[in-house]
Amino acid sequence: MKVLRKNGEIVEVSFAEQEGKKAFWHTSAHVLAQAVKRLYPETKCAIGPARKWFLL
């Protein structure tokens, strides 16, 4: 997976790397939120995880 770093650099990372895991889970959270919004349009999204344990 390609990751865009804060300095603008684009790097290739794998899920085996910590940075790859973080990028995967972050992206997955956005996909999940979009799916929930499509099923339940009245849903309100918040900033950040609801529970600390949600982020693995």
CORKA-V367665 format. One record per run of one state. SS is the DSSP state (@ for helix, = for strand, . for the rest). FROM is the first residue (numbers start at 1). LEN is the number of residues. Records with the same first field share a line. If there is no record, write none. Layout:
SS=FROM-LEN + FROM-LEN
This chain:
.=1-1 + 5-5 + 13-5 + 40-12 + 55-2
==2-3 + 10-3
@=18-22 + 52-3
